[in-house]
């Protein structure tokens, strides 16, 4: 089974910097795994594409 958590670097579009965060892995309708987290600095939602499930 795929991990349901992803810990690593996310790019924050608001800070314009990479942020280390722990997020939840979800699979969208196209079968692409995405990690969703929240920027620890500004609270913006962060998304990272992980690839095909
Ligand atoms: Zn941020």
mmCIF file of the protein (N, C-alpha, C, O) and its ligand, coordinates in Angstrom:
data_MODEL
# 
_entry.id   MODEL 
# 
loop_
_entity.id 
_entity.type 
_entity.pdbx_number_of_molecules 
1 polymer     1 
2 non-polymer 1 
# 
_entity_poly.entity_id                      1 
_entity_poly.type                           'polypeptide(L)' 
_entity_poly.nstd_linkage                   no 
_entity_poly.nstd_monomer                   no 
_entity_poly.pdbx_seq_one_letter_code       
;(UNK)(UNK)(UNK)(UNK)(UNK)(UNK)(UNK)(UNK)(UNK)(UNK)(UNK)(UNK)(UNK)(UNK)(UNK)(UNK)
(UNK)(UNK)(UNK)(UNK)(UNK)(UNK)(UNK)(UNK)(UNK)(UNK)(UNK)(UNK)(UNK)(UNK)(UNK)(UNK)
(UNK)(UNK)(UNK)(UNK)(UNK)(UNK)(UNK)(UNK)(UNK)(UNK)(UNK)(UNK)(UNK)(UNK)(UNK)(UNK)
(UNK)(UNK)(UNK)(UNK)(UNK)
;
_entity_poly.pdbx_seq_one_letter_code_can   XXXXXXXXXXXXXXXXXXXXXXXXXXXXXXXXXXXXXXXXXXXXXXXXXXXXX 
_entity_poly.pdbx_strand_id                 A 
# 
loop_
_entity_poly_seq.entity_id 
_entity_poly_seq.num 
_entity_poly_seq.mon_id 
_entity_poly_seq.hetero 
1 1  UNK n 
1 2  UNK n 
1 3  UNK n 
1 4  UNK n 
1 5  UNK n 
1 6  UNK n 
1 7  UNK n 
1 8  UNK n 
1 9  UNK n 
1 10 UNK n 
1 11 UNK n 
1 12 UNK n 
1 13 UNK n 
1 14 UNK n 
1 15 UNK n 
1 16 UNK n 
1 17 UNK n 
1 18 UNK n 
1 19 UNK n 
1 20 UNK n 
1 21 UNK n 
1 22 UNK n 
1 23 UNK n 
1 24 UNK n 
1 25 UNK n 
1 26 UNK n 
1 27 UNK n 
1 28 UNK n 
1 29 UNK n 
1 30 UNK n 
1 31 UNK n 
1 32 UNK n 
1 33 UNK n 
1 34 UNK n 
1 35 UNK n 
1 36 UNK n 
1 37 UNK n 
1 38 UNK n 
1 39 UNK n 
1 40 UNK n 
1 41 UNK n 
1 42 UNK n 
1 43 UNK n 
1 44 UNK n 
1 45 UNK n 
1 46 UNK n 
1 47 UNK n 
1 48 UNK n 
1 49 UNK n 
1 50 UNK n 
1 51 UNK n 
1 52 UNK n 
1 53 UNK n 
# 
loop_
_struct_asym.id 
_struct_asym.entity_id 
A 1 
B 2 
# 
loop_
_chem_comp.id 
_chem_comp.type 
_chem_comp.mon_nstd_flag 
UNK 'L-peptide linking' . 
ZN  non-polymer         . 
# 
_pdbx_entity_nonpoly.entity_id   2 
_pdbx_entity_nonpoly.name        ? 
_pdbx_entity_nonpoly.comp_id     ZN 
# 
_pdbx_nonpoly_scheme.asym_id         B 
_pdbx_nonpoly_scheme.entity_id       2 
_pdbx_nonpoly_scheme.mon_id          ZN 
_pdbx_nonpoly_scheme.ndb_seq_num     1 
_pdbx_nonpoly_scheme.pdb_seq_num     101 
_pdbx_nonpoly_scheme.auth_seq_num    101 
_pdbx_nonpoly_scheme.pdb_mon_id      ZN 
_pdbx_nonpoly_scheme.auth_mon_id     ZN 
_pdbx_nonpoly_scheme.pdb_strand_id   A 
_pdbx_nonpoly_scheme.pdb_ins_code    . 
# 
loop_
_atom_site.group_PDB 
_atom_site.id 
_atom_site.type_symbol 
_atom_site.label_atom_id 
_atom_site.label_alt_id 
_atom_site.label_comp_id 
_atom_site.label_asym_id 
_atom_site.label_entity_id 
_atom_site.label_seq_id 
_atom_site.pdbx_PDB_ins_code 
_atom_site.Cartn_x 
_atom_site.Cartn_y 
_atom_site.Cartn_z 
_atom_site.occupancy 
_atom_site.B_iso_or_equiv 
_atom_site.pdbx_formal_charge 
_atom_site.auth_seq_id 
_atom_site.auth_comp_id 
_atom_site.auth_asym_id 
_atom_site.auth_atom_id 
_atom_site.pdbx_PDB_model_num 
ATOM   1   N  N  . UNK A 1 1  ? 0.846  -1.206 0.000   1.00 0.00 ? 1   UNK A N  1 
ATOM   2   C  CA . UNK A 1 1  ? 0.000  0.000  0.000   1.00 0.00 ? 1   UNK A CA 1 
ATOM   3   C  C  . UNK A 1 1  ? 0.874  1.247  0.000   1.00 0.00 ? 1   UNK A C  1 
ATOM   4   O  O  . UNK A 1 1  ? 1.975  1.262  0.552   1.00 0.00 ? 1   UNK A O  1 
ATOM   5   N  N  . UNK A 1 2  ? 0.362  2.267  -0.622  1.00 0.00 ? 2   UNK A N  1 
ATOM   6   C  CA . UNK A 1 2  ? 1.078  3.535  -0.664  1.00 0.00 ? 2   UNK A CA 1 
ATOM   7   C  C  . UNK A 1 2  ? 1.045  4.203  0.707   1.00 0.00 ? 2   UNK A C  1 
ATOM   8   O  O  . UNK A 1 2  ? 0.115  4.021  1.493   1.00 0.00 ? 2   UNK A O  1 
ATOM   9   N  N  . UNK A 1 3  ? 2.059  4.957  0.955   1.00 0.00 ? 3   UNK A N  1 
ATOM   10  C  CA . UNK A 1 3  ? 2.073  5.746  2.183   1.00 0.00 ? 3   UNK A CA 1 
ATOM   11  C  C  . UNK A 1 3  ? 0.943  6.759  2.160   1.00 0.00 ? 3   UNK A C  1 
ATOM   12  O  O  . UNK A 1 3  ? 0.582  7.284  1.106   1.00 0.00 ? 3   UNK A O  1 
ATOM   13  N  N  . UNK A 1 4  ? 0.402  7.019  3.306   1.00 0.00 ? 4   UNK A N  1 
ATOM   14  C  CA . UNK A 1 4  ? -0.647 8.037  3.390   1.00 0.00 ? 4   UNK A CA 1 
ATOM   15  C  C  . UNK A 1 4  ? -0.098 9.372  3.878   1.00 0.00 ? 4   UNK A C  1 
ATOM   16  O  O  . UNK A 1 4  ? -0.808 10.377 3.907   1.00 0.00 ? 4   UNK A O  1 
ATOM   17  N  N  . UNK A 1 5  ? 1.187  9.365  4.263   1.00 0.00 ? 5   UNK A N  1 
ATOM   18  C  CA . UNK A 1 5  ? 1.828  10.614 4.672   1.00 0.00 ? 5   UNK A CA 1 
ATOM   19  C  C  . UNK A 1 5  ? 3.061  10.833 3.816   1.00 0.00 ? 5   UNK A C  1 
ATOM   20  O  O  . UNK A 1 5  ? 3.762  9.886  3.458   1.00 0.00 ? 5   UNK A O  1 
ATOM   21  N  N  . UNK A 1 6  ? 3.317  12.095 3.491   1.00 0.00 ? 6   UNK A N  1 
ATOM   22  C  CA . UNK A 1 6  ? 4.539  12.434 2.782   1.00 0.00 ? 6   UNK A CA 1 
ATOM   23  C  C  . UNK A 1 6  ? 5.250  13.547 3.542   1.00 0.00 ? 6   UNK A C  1 
ATOM   24  O  O  . UNK A 1 6  ? 4.703  14.626 3.768   1.00 0.00 ? 6   UNK A O  1 
ATOM   25  N  N  . UNK A 1 7  ? 6.483  13.249 3.925   1.00 0.00 ? 7   UNK A N  1 
ATOM   26  C  CA . UNK A 1 7  ? 7.285  14.262 4.605   1.00 0.00 ? 7   UNK A CA 1 
ATOM   27  C  C  . UNK A 1 7  ? 8.422  14.668 3.695   1.00 0.00 ? 7   UNK A C  1 
ATOM   28  O  O  . UNK A 1 7  ? 9.170  13.818 3.211   1.00 0.00 ? 7   UNK A O  1 
ATOM   29  N  N  . UNK A 1 8  ? 8.556  15.943 3.461   1.00 0.00 ? 8   UNK A N  1 
ATOM   30  C  CA . UNK A 1 8  ? 9.635  16.396 2.599   1.00 0.00 ? 8   UNK A CA 1 
ATOM   31  C  C  . UNK A 1 8  ? 9.462  17.837 2.201   1.00 0.00 ? 8   UNK A C  1 
ATOM   32  O  O  . UNK A 1 8  ? 8.802  18.620 2.884   1.00 0.00 ? 8   UNK A O  1 
ATOM   33  N  N  . UNK A 1 9  ? 10.071 18.174 1.073   1.00 0.00 ? 9   UNK A N  1 
ATOM   34  C  CA . UNK A 1 9  ? 10.098 19.546 0.613   1.00 0.00 ? 9   UNK A CA 1 
ATOM   35  C  C  . UNK A 1 9  ? 8.881  19.837 -0.258  1.00 0.00 ? 9   UNK A C  1 
ATOM   36  O  O  . UNK A 1 9  ? 8.537  19.076 -1.162  1.00 0.00 ? 9   UNK A O  1 
ATOM   37  N  N  . UNK A 1 10 ? 8.260  20.933 0.037   1.00 0.00 ? 10  UNK A N  1 
ATOM   38  C  CA . UNK A 1 10 ? 7.156  21.443 -0.777  1.00 0.00 ? 10  UNK A CA 1 
ATOM   39  C  C  . UNK A 1 10 ? 7.539  22.863 -1.185  1.00 0.00 ? 10  UNK A C  1 
ATOM   40  O  O  . UNK A 1 10 ? 8.240  23.561 -0.453  1.00 0.00 ? 10  UNK A O  1 
ATOM   41  N  N  . UNK A 1 11 ? 7.075  23.279 -2.348  1.00 0.00 ? 11  UNK A N  1 
ATOM   42  C  CA . UNK A 1 11 ? 7.326  24.661 -2.763  1.00 0.00 ? 11  UNK A CA 1 
ATOM   43  C  C  . UNK A 1 11 ? 6.123  25.511 -2.377  1.00 0.00 ? 11  UNK A C  1 
ATOM   44  O  O  . UNK A 1 11 ? 4.996  25.226 -2.781  1.00 0.00 ? 11  UNK A O  1 
ATOM   45  N  N  . UNK A 1 12 ? 6.370  26.552 -1.595  1.00 0.00 ? 12  UNK A N  1 
ATOM   46  C  CA . UNK A 1 12 ? 5.316  27.465 -1.199  1.00 0.00 ? 12  UNK A CA 1 
ATOM   47  C  C  . UNK A 1 12 ? 5.275  28.636 -2.183  1.00 0.00 ? 12  UNK A C  1 
ATOM   48  O  O  . UNK A 1 12 ? 6.250  29.375 -2.319  1.00 0.00 ? 12  UNK A O  1 
ATOM   49  N  N  . UNK A 1 13 ? 4.142  28.796 -2.866  1.00 0.00 ? 13  UNK A N  1 
ATOM   50  C  CA . UNK A 1 13 ? 4.036  29.863 -3.869  1.00 0.00 ? 13  UNK A CA 1 
ATOM   51  C  C  . UNK A 1 13 ? 3.954  31.235 -3.204  1.00 0.00 ? 13  UNK A C  1 
ATOM   52  O  O  . UNK A 1 13 ? 4.286  32.245 -3.824  1.00 0.00 ? 13  UNK A O  1 
ATOM   53  N  N  . UNK A 1 14 ? 3.520  31.276 -1.967  1.00 0.00 ? 14  UNK A N  1 
ATOM   54  C  CA . UNK A 1 14 ? 3.401  32.555 -1.271  1.00 0.00 ? 14  UNK A CA 1 
ATOM   55  C  C  . UNK A 1 14 ? 4.757  33.025 -0.723  1.00 0.00 ? 14  UNK A C  1 
ATOM   56  O  O  . UNK A 1 14 ? 5.127  34.189 -0.874  1.00 0.00 ? 14  UNK A O  1 
ATOM   57  N  N  . UNK A 1 15 ? 5.487  32.107 -0.088  1.00 0.00 ? 15  UNK A N  1 
ATOM   58  C  CA . UNK A 1 15 ? 6.830  32.433 0.421   1.00 0.00 ? 15  UNK A CA 1 
ATOM   59  C  C  . UNK A 1 15 ? 7.857  32.476 -0.712  1.00 0.00 ? 15  UNK A C  1 
ATOM   60  O  O  . UNK A 1 15 ? 8.907  33.105 -0.580  1.00 0.00 ? 15  UNK A O  1 
ATOM   61  N  N  . UNK A 1 16 ? 7.549  31.806 -1.822  1.00 0.00 ? 16  UNK A N  1 
ATOM   62  C  CA . UNK A 1 16 ? 8.497  31.617 -2.927  1.00 0.00 ? 16  UNK A CA 1 
ATOM   63  C  C  . UNK A 1 16 ? 9.762  30.918 -2.436  1.00 0.00 ? 16  UNK A C  1 
ATOM   64  O  O  . UNK A 1 16 ? 10.875 31.231 -2.860  1.00 0.00 ? 16  UNK A O  1 
ATOM   65  N  N  . UNK A 1 17 ? 9.557  29.960 -1.527  1.00 0.00 ? 17  UNK A N  1 
ATOM   66  C  CA . UNK A 1 17 ? 10.662 29.162 -1.014  1.00 0.00 ? 17  UNK A CA 1 
ATOM   67  C  C  . UNK A 1 17 ? 10.185 27.741 -0.779  1.00 0.00 ? 17  UNK A C  1 
ATOM   68  O  O  . UNK A 1 17 ? 8.987  27.479 -0.675  1.00 0.00 ? 17  UNK A O  1 
ATOM   69  N  N  . UNK A 1 18 ? 11.139 26.833 -0.698  1.00 0.00 ? 18  UNK A N  1 
ATOM   70  C  CA . UNK A 1 18 ? 10.794 25.459 -0.340  1.00 0.00 ? 18  UNK A CA 1 
ATOM   71  C  C  . UNK A 1 18 ? 10.622 25.365 1.168   1.00 0.00 ? 18  UNK A C  1 
ATOM   72  O  O  . UNK A 1 18 ? 11.370 25.966 1.940   1.00 0.00 ? 18  UNK A O  1 
ATOM   73  N  N  . UNK A 1 19 ? 9.622  24.599 1.561   1.00 0.00 ? 19  UNK A N  1 
ATOM   74  C  CA . UNK A 1 19 ? 9.330  24.409 2.979   1.00 0.00 ? 19  UNK A CA 1 
ATOM   75  C  C  . UNK A 1 19 ? 9.275  22.925 3.297   1.00 0.00 ? 19  UNK A C  1 
ATOM   76  O  O  . UNK A 1 19 ? 8.768  22.124 2.513   1.00 0.00 ? 19  UNK A O  1 
ATOM   77  N  N  . UNK A 1 20 ? 9.796  22.581 4.442   1.00 0.00 ? 20  UNK A N  1 
ATOM   78  C  CA . UNK A 1 20 ? 9.712  21.195 4.886   1.00 0.00 ? 20  UNK A CA 1 
ATOM   79  C  C  . UNK A 1 20 ? 8.411  21.017 5.658   1.00 0.00 ? 20  UNK A C  1 
ATOM   80  O  O  . UNK A 1 20 ? 8.135  21.754 6.606   1.00 0.00 ? 20  UNK A O  1 
ATOM   81  N  N  . UNK A 1 21 ? 7.622  20.046 5.250   1.00 0.00 ? 21  UNK A N  1 
ATOM   82  C  CA . UNK A 1 21 ? 6.324  19.835 5.894   1.00 0.00 ? 21  UNK A CA 1 
ATOM   83  C  C  . UNK A 1 21 ? 5.942  18.365 5.788   1.00 0.00 ? 21  UNK A C  1 
ATOM   84  O  O  . UNK A 1 21 ? 6.502  17.610 4.993   1.00 0.00 ? 21  UNK A O  1 
ATOM   85  N  N  . UNK A 1 22 ? 4.981  17.987 6.604   1.00 0.00 ? 22  UNK A N  1 
ATOM   86  C  CA . UNK A 1 22 ? 4.395  16.646 6.533   1.00 0.00 ? 22  UNK A CA 1 
ATOM   87  C  C  . UNK A 1 22 ? 2.969  16.814 6.022   1.00 0.00 ? 22  UNK A C  1 
ATOM   88  O  O  . UNK A 1 22 ? 2.180  17.583 6.572   1.00 0.00 ? 22  UNK A O  1 
ATOM   89  N  N  . UNK A 1 23 ? 2.656  16.082 4.961   1.00 0.00 ? 23  UNK A N  1 
ATOM   90  C  CA . UNK A 1 23 ? 1.331  16.219 4.365   1.00 0.00 ? 23  UNK A CA 1 
ATOM   91  C  C  . UNK A 1 23 ? 0.657  14.874 4.177   1.00 0.00 ? 23  UNK A C  1 
ATOM   92  O  O  . UNK A 1 23 ? 1.222  13.817 4.459   1.00 0.00 ? 23  UNK A O  1 
ATOM   93  N  N  . UNK A 1 24 ? -0.560 14.951 3.695   1.00 0.00 ? 24  UNK A N  1 
ATOM   94  C  CA . UNK A 1 24 ? -1.366 13.766 3.427   1.00 0.00 ? 24  UNK A CA 1 
ATOM   95  C  C  . UNK A 1 24 ? -1.307 13.436 1.943   1.00 0.00 ? 24  UNK A C  1 
ATOM   96  O  O  . UNK A 1 24 ? -1.451 14.318 1.097   1.00 0.00 ? 24  UNK A O  1 
ATOM   97  N  N  . UNK A 1 25 ? -1.095 12.166 1.631   1.00 0.00 ? 25  UNK A N  1 
ATOM   98  C  CA . UNK A 1 25 ? -1.069 11.727 0.238   1.00 0.00 ? 25  UNK A CA 1 
ATOM   99  C  C  . UNK A 1 25 ? -2.486 11.388 -0.210  1.00 0.00 ? 25  UNK A C  1 
ATOM   100 O  O  . UNK A 1 25 ? -3.202 10.639 0.453   1.00 0.00 ? 25  UNK A O  1 
ATOM   101 N  N  . UNK A 1 26 ? -2.871 11.951 -1.341  1.00 0.00 ? 26  UNK A N  1 
ATOM   102 C  CA . UNK A 1 26 ? -4.171 11.650 -1.931  1.00 0.00 ? 26  UNK A CA 1 
ATOM   103 C  C  . UNK A 1 26 ? -3.953 11.266 -3.390  1.00 0.00 ? 26  UNK A C  1 
ATOM   104 O  O  . UNK A 1 26 ? -2.940 11.622 -3.993  1.00 0.00 ? 26  UNK A O  1 
ATOM   105 N  N  . UNK A 1 27 ? -4.914 10.539 -3.949  1.00 0.00 ? 27  UNK A N  1 
ATOM   106 C  CA . UNK A 1 27 ? -4.865 10.162 -5.363  1.00 0.00 ? 27  UNK A CA 1 
ATOM   107 C  C  . UNK A 1 27 ? -6.036 10.837 -6.058  1.00 0.00 ? 27  UNK A C  1 
ATOM   108 O  O  . UNK A 1 27 ? -7.187 10.671 -5.653  1.00 0.00 ? 27  UNK A O  1 
ATOM   109 N  N  . UNK A 1 28 ? -5.743 11.595 -7.099  1.00 0.00 ? 28  UNK A N  1 
ATOM   110 C  CA . UNK A 1 28 ? -6.819 12.293 -7.800  1.00 0.00 ? 28  UNK A CA 1 
ATOM   111 C  C  . UNK A 1 28 ? -7.483 11.390 -8.835  1.00 0.00 ? 28  UNK A C  1 
ATOM   112 O  O  . UNK A 1 28 ? -7.134 10.217 -8.969  1.00 0.00 ? 28  UNK A O  1 
ATOM   113 N  N  . UNK A 1 29 ? -8.440 11.952 -9.559  1.00 0.00 ? 29  UNK A N  1 
ATOM   114 C  CA . UNK A 1 29 ? -9.246 11.169 -10.503 1.00 0.00 ? 29  UNK A CA 1 
ATOM   115 C  C  . UNK A 1 29 ? -8.417 10.588 -11.638 1.00 0.00 ? 29  UNK A C  1 
ATOM   116 O  O  . UNK A 1 29 ? -8.810 9.588  -12.238 1.00 0.00 ? 29  UNK A O  1 
ATOM   117 N  N  . UNK A 1 30 ? -7.284 11.196 -11.941 1.00 0.00 ? 30  UNK A N  1 
ATOM   118 C  CA . UNK A 1 30 ? -6.425 10.705 -13.019 1.00 0.00 ? 30  UNK A CA 1 
ATOM   119 C  C  . UNK A 1 30 ? -5.409 9.682  -12.538 1.00 0.00 ? 30  UNK A C  1 
ATOM   120 O  O  . UNK A 1 30 ? -4.591 9.198  -13.321 1.00 0.00 ? 30  UNK A O  1 
ATOM   121 N  N  . UNK A 1 31 ? -5.458 9.354  -11.260 1.00 0.00 ? 31  UNK A N  1 
ATOM   122 C  CA . UNK A 1 31 ? -4.548 8.352  -10.724 1.00 0.00 ? 31  UNK A CA 1 
ATOM   123 C  C  . UNK A 1 31 ? -3.192 8.908  -10.356 1.00 0.00 ? 31  UNK A C  1 
ATOM   124 O  O  . UNK A 1 31 ? -2.237 8.153  -10.175 1.00 0.00 ? 31  UNK A O  1 
ATOM   125 N  N  . UNK A 1 32 ? -3.097 10.215 -10.245 1.00 0.00 ? 32  UNK A N  1 
ATOM   126 C  CA . UNK A 1 32 ? -1.834 10.839 -9.849  1.00 0.00 ? 32  UNK A CA 1 
ATOM   127 C  C  . UNK A 1 32 ? -1.808 11.028 -8.344  1.00 0.00 ? 32  UNK A C  1 
ATOM   128 O  O  . UNK A 1 32 ? -2.766 11.524 -7.750  1.00 0.00 ? 32  UNK A O  1 
ATOM   129 N  N  . UNK A 1 33 ? -0.706 10.630 -7.736  1.00 0.00 ? 33  UNK A N  1 
ATOM   130 C  CA . UNK A 1 33 ? -0.560 10.820 -6.288  1.00 0.00 ? 33  UNK A CA 1 
ATOM   131 C  C  . UNK A 1 33 ? -0.104 12.247 -6.016  1.00 0.00 ? 33  UNK A C  1 
ATOM   132 O  O  . UNK A 1 33 ? 0.842  12.748 -6.623  1.00 0.00 ? 33  UNK A O  1 
ATOM   133 N  N  . UNK A 1 34 ? -0.800 12.881 -5.091  1.00 0.00 ? 34  UNK A N  1 
ATOM   134 C  CA . UNK A 1 34 ? -0.495 14.244 -4.693  1.00 0.00 ? 34  UNK A CA 1 
ATOM   135 C  C  . UNK A 1 34 ? -0.315 14.274 -3.185  1.00 0.00 ? 34  UNK A C  1 
ATOM   136 O  O  . UNK A 1 34 ? -1.006 13.565 -2.453  1.00 0.00 ? 34  UNK A O  1 
ATOM   137 N  N  . UNK A 1 35 ? 0.611  15.093 -2.729  1.00 0.00 ? 35  UNK A N  1 
ATOM   138 C  CA . UNK A 1 35 ? 0.746  15.319 -1.294  1.00 0.00 ? 35  UNK A CA 1 
ATOM   139 C  C  . UNK A 1 35 ? 0.250  16.718 -0.985  1.00 0.00 ? 35  UNK A C  1 
ATOM   140 O  O  . UNK A 1 35 ? 0.588  17.682 -1.672  1.00 0.00 ? 35  UNK A O  1 
ATOM   141 N  N  . UNK A 1 36 ? -0.551 16.811 0.052   1.00 0.00 ? 36  UNK A N  1 
ATOM   142 C  CA . UNK A 1 36 ? -1.112 18.094 0.463   1.00 0.00 ? 36  UNK A CA 1 
ATOM   143 C  C  . UNK A 1 36 ? -0.646 18.411 1.869   1.00 0.00 ? 36  UNK A C  1 
ATOM   144 O  O  . UNK A 1 36 ? -0.784 17.599 2.784   1.00 0.00 ? 36  UNK A O  1 
ATOM   145 N  N  . UNK A 1 37 ? -0.096 19.598 2.028   1.00 0.00 ? 37  UNK A N  1 
ATOM   146 C  CA . UNK A 1 37 ? 0.389  20.023 3.338   1.00 0.00 ? 37  UNK A CA 1 
ATOM   147 C  C  . UNK A 1 37 ? 0.090  21.506 3.511   1.00 0.00 ? 37  UNK A C  1 
ATOM   148 O  O  . UNK A 1 37 ? -0.508 22.144 2.645   1.00 0.00 ? 37  UNK A O  1 
ATOM   149 N  N  . UNK A 1 38 ? 0.516  22.033 4.641   1.00 0.00 ? 38  UNK A N  1 
ATOM   150 C  CA . UNK A 1 38 ? 0.312  23.449 4.939   1.00 0.00 ? 38  UNK A CA 1 
ATOM   151 C  C  . UNK A 1 38 ? 1.662  24.060 5.265   1.00 0.00 ? 38  UNK A C  1 
ATOM   152 O  O  . UNK A 1 38 ? 2.439  23.489 6.031   1.00 0.00 ? 38  UNK A O  1 
ATOM   153 N  N  . UNK A 1 39 ? 1.942  25.216 4.689   1.00 0.00 ? 39  UNK A N  1 
ATOM   154 C  CA . UNK A 1 39 ? 3.206  25.904 4.933   1.00 0.00 ? 39  UNK A CA 1 
ATOM   155 C  C  . UNK A 1 39 ? 3.325  26.263 6.415   1.00 0.00 ? 39  UNK A C  1 
ATOM   156 O  O  . UNK A 1 39 ? 2.431  26.900 6.971   1.00 0.00 ? 39  UNK A O  1 
ATOM   157 N  N  . UNK A 1 40 ? 4.423  25.857 7.054   1.00 0.00 ? 40  UNK A N  1 
ATOM   158 C  CA . UNK A 1 40 ? 4.602  26.178 8.478   1.00 0.00 ? 40  UNK A CA 1 
ATOM   159 C  C  . UNK A 1 40 ? 4.854  27.656 8.722   1.00 0.00 ? 40  UNK A C  1 
ATOM   160 O  O  . UNK A 1 40 ? 4.751  28.115 9.860   1.00 0.00 ? 40  UNK A O  1 
ATOM   161 N  N  . UNK A 1 41 ? 5.178  28.405 7.691   1.00 0.00 ? 41  UNK A N  1 
ATOM   162 C  CA . UNK A 1 41 ? 5.478  29.831 7.851   1.00 0.00 ? 41  UNK A CA 1 
ATOM   163 C  C  . UNK A 1 41 ? 4.250  30.719 7.647   1.00 0.00 ? 41  UNK A C  1 
ATOM   164 O  O  . UNK A 1 41 ? 4.016  31.646 8.423   1.00 0.00 ? 41  UNK A O  1 
ATOM   165 N  N  . UNK A 1 42 ? 3.470  30.436 6.607   1.00 0.00 ? 42  UNK A N  1 
ATOM   166 C  CA . UNK A 1 42 ? 2.386  31.357 6.255   1.00 0.00 ? 42  UNK A CA 1 
ATOM   167 C  C  . UNK A 1 42 ? 1.018  30.690 6.232   1.00 0.00 ? 42  UNK A C  1 
ATOM   168 O  O  . UNK A 1 42 ? 0.004  31.376 6.102   1.00 0.00 ? 42  UNK A O  1 
ATOM   169 N  N  . UNK A 1 43 ? 0.968  29.379 6.355   1.00 0.00 ? 43  UNK A N  1 
ATOM   170 C  CA . UNK A 1 43 ? -0.319 28.699 6.418   1.00 0.00 ? 43  UNK A CA 1 
ATOM   171 C  C  . UNK A 1 43 ? -0.973 28.429 5.082   1.00 0.00 ? 43  UNK A C  1 
ATOM   172 O  O  . UNK A 1 43 ? -2.104 27.947 5.030   1.00 0.00 ? 43  UNK A O  1 
ATOM   173 N  N  . UNK A 1 44 ? -0.265 28.737 3.984   1.00 0.00 ? 44  UNK A N  1 
ATOM   174 C  CA . UNK A 1 44 ? -0.788 28.456 2.650   1.00 0.00 ? 44  UNK A CA 1 
ATOM   175 C  C  . UNK A 1 44 ? -0.798 26.954 2.388   1.00 0.00 ? 44  UNK A C  1 
ATOM   176 O  O  . UNK A 1 44 ? 0.099  26.230 2.821   1.00 0.00 ? 44  UNK A O  1 
ATOM   177 N  N  . UNK A 1 45 ? -1.815 26.501 1.680   1.00 0.00 ? 45  UNK A N  1 
ATOM   178 C  CA . UNK A 1 45 ? -1.858 25.092 1.291   1.00 0.00 ? 45  UNK A CA 1 
ATOM   179 C  C  . UNK A 1 45 ? -0.757 24.792 0.295   1.00 0.00 ? 45  UNK A C  1 
ATOM   180 O  O  . UNK A 1 45 ? -0.530 25.549 -0.648  1.00 0.00 ? 45  UNK A O  1 
ATOM   181 N  N  . UNK A 1 46 ? -0.078 23.681 0.514   1.00 0.00 ? 46  UNK A N  1 
ATOM   182 C  CA . UNK A 1 46 ? 1.011  23.251 -0.352  1.00 0.00 ? 46  UNK A CA 1 
ATOM   183 C  C  . UNK A 1 46 ? 0.619  21.964 -1.054  1.00 0.00 ? 46  UNK A C  1 
ATOM   184 O  O  . UNK A 1 46 ? 0.015  21.075 -0.453  1.00 0.00 ? 46  UNK A O  1 
ATOM   185 N  N  . UNK A 1 47 ? 0.967  21.872 -2.328  1.00 0.00 ? 47  UNK A N  1 
ATOM   186 C  CA . UNK A 1 47 ? 0.703  20.656 -3.089  1.00 0.00 ? 47  UNK A CA 1 
ATOM   187 C  C  . UNK A 1 47 ? 1.978  20.201 -3.747  1.00 0.00 ? 47  UNK A C  1 
ATOM   188 O  O  . UNK A 1 47 ? 2.761  21.006 -4.251  1.00 0.00 ? 47  UNK A O  1 
ATOM   189 N  N  . UNK A 1 48 ? 2.177  18.908 -3.737  1.00 0.00 ? 48  UNK A N  1 
ATOM   190 C  CA . UNK A 1 48 ? 3.330  18.353 -4.426  1.00 0.00 ? 48  UNK A CA 1 
ATOM   191 C  C  . UNK A 1 48 ? 2.862  17.131 -5.210  1.00 0.00 ? 48  UNK A C  1 
ATOM   192 O  O  . UNK A 1 48 ? 2.191  16.253 -4.668  1.00 0.00 ? 48  UNK A O  1 
ATOM   193 N  N  . UNK A 1 49 ? 3.223  17.085 -6.491  1.00 0.00 ? 49  UNK A N  1 
ATOM   194 C  CA . UNK A 1 49 ? 2.872  15.939 -7.322  1.00 0.00 ? 49  UNK A CA 1 
ATOM   195 C  C  . UNK A 1 49 ? 3.919  14.850 -7.109  1.00 0.00 ? 49  UNK A C  1 
ATOM   196 O  O  . UNK A 1 49 ? 5.118  15.088 -7.256  1.00 0.00 ? 49  UNK A O  1 
ATOM   197 N  N  . UNK A 1 50 ? 3.455  13.665 -6.764  1.00 0.00 ? 50  UNK A N  1 
ATOM   198 C  CA . UNK A 1 50 ? 4.362  12.558 -6.479  1.00 0.00 ? 50  UNK A CA 1 
ATOM   199 C  C  . UNK A 1 50 ? 4.461  11.586 -7.645  1.00 0.00 ? 50  UNK A C  1 
ATOM   200 O  O  . UNK A 1 50 ? 5.396  10.787 -7.703  1.00 0.00 ? 50  UNK A O  1 
ATOM   201 N  N  . UNK A 1 51 ? 3.518  11.640 -8.570  1.00 0.00 ? 51  UNK A N  1 
ATOM   202 C  CA . UNK A 1 51 ? 3.561  10.752 -9.718  1.00 0.00 ? 51  UNK A CA 1 
ATOM   203 C  C  . UNK A 1 51 ? 2.409  9.773  -9.720  1.00 0.00 ? 51  UNK A C  1 
ATOM   204 O  O  . UNK A 1 51 ? 1.504  9.855  -8.890  1.00 0.00 ? 51  UNK A O  1 
ATOM   205 N  N  . UNK A 1 52 ? 2.452  8.846  -10.662 1.00 0.00 ? 52  UNK A N  1 
ATOM   206 C  CA . UNK A 1 52 ? 1.367  7.883  -10.804 1.00 0.00 ? 52  UNK A CA 1 
ATOM   207 C  C  . UNK A 1 52 ? 1.299  6.955  -9.604  1.00 0.00 ? 52  UNK A C  1 
ATOM   208 O  O  . UNK A 1 52 ? 2.322  6.571  -9.037  1.00 0.00 ? 52  UNK A O  1 
ATOM   209 N  N  . UNK A 1 53 ? 0.089  6.605  -9.231  1.00 0.00 ? 53  UNK A N  1 
ATOM   210 C  CA . UNK A 1 53 ? -0.124 5.687  -8.116  1.00 0.00 ? 53  UNK A CA 1 
ATOM   211 C  C  . UNK A 1 53 ? 0.298  4.279  -8.524  1.00 0.00 ? 53  UNK A C  1 
ATOM   212 O  O  . UNK A 1 53 ? 0.199  3.348  -7.724  1.00 0.00 ? 53  UNK A O  1 
HETATM 213 ZN ZN . ZN  B 2 .  ? 4.580  29.833 2.903   1.00 0.00 ? 101 ZN  A ZN 1 
# 
